[in-house]
Amino acid sequence: MDKLAVPHNRVALVTGAGSGIGRATALALLADGWQVVLSGRRVALLEDSIALAGSDAGRAVAIAADVTDAGSVAALFAAIESRFGRLDLLFNNAGVSAPAVPIDELPLEHWHAVVDTNLTGVFLCLQQAFGLMKRQSPRGGRIINNGSISATTPRPLSIAYTATKHAVSGLTKTAALDGRAFDIAVGQIDIGNAATDMTERMAGGVLQAAGSTRVEARMDVRHAAEAVVHMASLPLSANVLFMNVMATTMPFVGRG
């Protein structure tokens, strides 16, 4: 972040914070003055993320959790409530993909792995956040789900990932509606080709809808992180329900 932020008392949780978009967003929130809980399965990666925060690291804490396990997610939120007494922002980011193979060649265990993380994991965190945000005082908060441009338009050979991201949009819309009565604002960011390990293959060329293979443009991951910070900075009386931030020239808009 370019501005000098003043630390404040707002508390954020970022899942999948050990790498990629999660790491970049956790760092951006810390730079914006938030207290940030970084969560993921591997503590070492979370601690690596915190080490990158420099002088902001003192407002960060790493808590290991597996979003596919209801007990682990409950323990994560209990730890947050015990330590901070509240949660103002959940960036529901943890996600995985499956191998790019034809539908009839996708092993069922890969399907389950993607659904368990990208859909059930998002729901479990959403559910726990709702409970905490409803009972804390003052009540309310913000939840931002990490969708994908696949929540709108699929890539070839992406049925598991695409199906879960379409479903996340349904979670977002329903939770945004149900959250109104409790001052909980729910939105979604759909990111296209942020430069992370997950999109490294784009630089070598990937299959397109018309059957060709082409290199795709990527954008610096910090732009996605800064977009999340912008959404998080709004008062609870305003909400970005859906935001799409993408590499400008990636093949998404138009025919391919």
N, C-alpha and C positions, 0 to 999 in steps of 0.2 A: 504494500500500500504506500502511496506517495505522501499522504498526509501524516502529521504527528497526532496520534489518537490519545485521548485521555482515558485511562482505565476507568471502568464503571463496575457495577455489581451484577450485571446481567450474566447469566450462565448458559452456555451452549454445550450441546452434546453432538459430536460428529462420529458417526459409525464408519467403519472402513477407513480409519484415519492413518493407517500405517503406510499408505502409498497413494499415488495418483491424485485424483480430484479430492479425496478425503483429506489427504495430507495438506494439499495446497489451500483448501478451505479452512482447515484448522489454523494454519499459519496466518491466513488473511484475517480471520476473526480475532486472533490474538493481537495482531497489529492494529485492529480496530478497537481494542480495549476490552474485549470480552474475556471472561474466565471460561476456559474451554476444557471439557472432558473429551479426551481422545480415546476411542474404543476400537477394538479389533481383536482378532484371535491371538496375535503374537505381540507380546509386550515389548520385545526388543525393537520391532519396527515402530511401535508407538513412541518409544523412547528416542529412536532416531529422529522421528518427526519433531519431537519437543526440542531436541538438541539444535535443530535448525532455526528455532524461534529466537535465539539470542537473548536479549534483555527481556523479552516477553515470556520466556519459559517459566517464570515464577507463577504465572497465572494459568498454567496448564497442568493437567493430571492425566495419567494413563491408567485405564481400567480395562483389563482383558475381558472379553465377552464374545460369545458365539451367537449371532442373531438367529440362527436356526433352532436354538434350544430355548424353550420358554422359561425354564428355570434360570438359565444364564442371563437372559434379558431382564427378568424380574430382579435378580441380584444386582445387576448394573444400575437399574433405576433406584433400587433401595439404597445403594451406596451413594448415588447422587443426592437423594433426598436427605440422607444422614449427614453428608458433608456440607451441602449448600442450602438445604431447606427448600429448594425450588429449582425449576428448570424453565428458562425463558425461550430456548430455541433447540429444536431437534433438527439436525440435518441428517435425514434418513438416507444414507449414501451407500452403505455396503452392498456390493453386487458382484456377480460372477457371470461368465459366459460359457458357452459350450463349444466344442469343436465345430468348425464350419463344414458340415457333411450333409448329404441328402437326408431328407426326412426319414426314409426307411432304413437308414444306416445309423441313426442316432441311438446309442444305448440308453435304455430306460434309466439307468443310474445317473446319467448325465442330465437327463430331463429333470429328475427329482432334485438333483443338486442345485440346478438353476432356480427351480420353483421354490425350493426350501429357503434359499437366500434372498432372491430378488422379490418374491411375493410374500411368503409366510414371514420372513425376517422383517420386511417392511411393516407388515401388519402387527407383529408382536411389539415392535418398538413404538408404532403408532398407538397401540392399545395402552401400553404402559405410560406413554407421554400424556395421553388423554387423562388417565387416572390421576397422575401427579398434578397436571395443570388445573384440573377441576378442584382439587382439594387444597392447593397452596393459596397463600394470601399475600398480595392480591392474586386472584385467580387469573388463569389465561396464559397464553403464550403462543408461539409460532412453530409450525412444523413445515419443513420444506423437504419434499420427497425428490430424490434424484431419479428422474425418468430416463429419457434418451430420445433422440430423434426417431428411434425404433418404436417409441410409443405412438408415433404417427405413421411412419412409413418403414416397412421392413427392408432389410438387405436380403439378398439370396442366401440360402443355407443358414438361417438364423431363427428357426421356429421357436426354440425354447426361450431364448433371450427376448425375442420380439413379443411372444405371448405374455411373458411376465411384465414387460414394460407397458403393453396395452392395459394389462390388469392394474398396474400401479396408477394409471390415469383414473380408473374407476375408484380405487381407494382414495385418491386425492379429492375427487369431486364429492364423494359421499362424506368423507371426513370434514371437508370444508363446510358442507351443509350442516352436519351434526355438531360441528364445533361452534357454530354461531351463538348458541344459547349459553356457552361457557367462556366466551371471549378467547376462543382458540382459532387462530387464523391458519389455514392449511393451503399450501401452494406446491407447485412442482416446477422444477427446472429441467428442461430437455436440452442436453448438451450434445453437440456434434463435433467429433474429431478433436477433442482436447488432446494435446501431446502428452501422453502417458504411456506406460509400458503396454497397456491394453490396446492402444491404437498404433503401436510400432509397426504392425504389418501394413498399415495404410501407406507408409513411405515406400514399401516395396512393390505395391500394386495389389489391388483386391478385385474380386469378381464384381461386375456391375450387372444391373438388371437385364441389359440387352445381350449379355454373354461375353462382353469384352473384359479385359483386365486393365486397370489403370491406377496410377499413383494418385492418391487423394491429398488435398491440402489439409494441414493440421494447424491448430492455433495454440498459443502458449496457454498452459493450464491455468495460469493466474487470472486470465480473463474470465474463466468459468467461476473461479473462486470469488473474484470481485463481484460478479453478478449475484452470487449467493449472499454476500455481505450486504449488497444493496437491498435485496428482498428482505433480509433480516432487520435492516435499519428502519423499516417503515413502522409507524404506529399501528397498534392492533385494529384501529378503525379503517385501515387500508390494507389491501392484500393483492399481491401478484398471484393470480390463480395459476397461470401457466406462463413460463418464459422460455423462449428458444434462443440459445446463444450457440453460435457455430462458426467454424472456419468459413470465411466469406465465399470462397470459390469451390467448396466441396460439392459433389453431385447429389444434391438433395432436392432442390427446387427445380422443377421442370421434368422433362422426359429423359430416360436413360436406358 
